Amino acid sequence: SSADFQDMTSHLGPALLILALLSTTEQADLKIVSLNGGARARGAAPCALTCAGTTGRDTSDWTGGDGYCYINVDISACGFISTPIITTSVEGAGGYHSVVVGASAPRSATFDGFTIRLEGRVRTAVNSDTRHKFQVGGASGKWNINWIAAGYTC
């Protein structure tokens, strides 16, 4: 009967939810072959972690001047014990972020952070006149840094 079916599914629902939660908490495989400086990866496999984040479109704290800006990015919440492999991109509204230089070049990387410096006063295919410059608008352009880091936590 339909009442028996509803009774069966009402008991099955929590069991399926628990099964779904258990299956999503397993750690995905991550193999780090080498780290910065050419060093072989020496961390324990269960300690390998991929961590990602953003500085936030309306909350990024840019500093800079005429033709450049920079931001210090905090990745300490990842809990890395050594400098991870870091990949970055710049995203945002307001334009010009697609023609700046430095968006994928983390500087001074450590286990808990790195710096991105964007240059706008450079010769590019879009801007062949080096005298032309624009105020890199990190804050006014609502730009943010998206990042992915892979490293070890133990």
C-alpha positions, 0 to 999 in steps of 0.5 A: 500500500502507499502507506507502507511505501511512505513508511519505508521511505521515511526510514530509508531517507536518514540512512541514505543521508548518512551514506551520502555524508560518509562517502563525501568525507573521504579524502581525494587522492593528491600526489605531489611530485616536487615542491618549489626549489626542485625539492622532492616532496617528502610529506606523508601522502595522507597529509597532502592538501589542496586548498583554495580561496579568494581575497574577495571582490569587495574586501581585497586590500590593495596597496600601490601607486601609479601603474602598479598595485600589490596585495598580500594573500593570507593562506595560513588557514590551510595549515601548510608546514612548508611552501606549497605550489601556488596557482593564481588568477586575478578576477573582478569588475571594472576592466583592465585586469585582463591586460595587467602583468603579474596576475599569475606570478606569486612573490615571496611565497611561504607556508602561510602567504604570498604577494601578488604585484600587478603592473599596468605600465608595461609594453604588451600586445594591447598596450605597445606605447610604454608611455601610456599608463593607467592607475592599476585599479585593484581597489577601485576596480573591485579586483581580487586574487583567486588562488589554489595551493597544494602542499603538506600539512604534516 
